């Protein structure tokens, strides 16, 4: 649930704070990042919230929700990796998304195989 809140806060900060945006997205990459906002907000932010609530409530479908968020997080991590090797040149998104992926994989493992 914390991951979902942080993901939503991250997008809000990208839109309202040019300083924060510059830490994560070079000017050349901002149009690409904006094109991903809906998928990221829904899949990563809202998806993480839903999966977190499902896990906390012990729902039968919690494992599937965590796996879905893991897939979305893996995709976002691959996008961040592509940005690092492209002219967009910001490493911080890769660090953030790789951390999120590692934590999501840990959650998926504990929920699906528990």
Secondary structure, DSSP 8 states (H G I E B T S, - for coil): -HHHHHHHHHHHHHHH-HHHHHHH--HHHHHHHHHTHHHIIIIIIIHHHHHHHHHHTT-TTHHHHHHHHHHHHHHHHHHHHHHHHSTT--SHHHHHHHHHHHHHHHHHHHHHT-
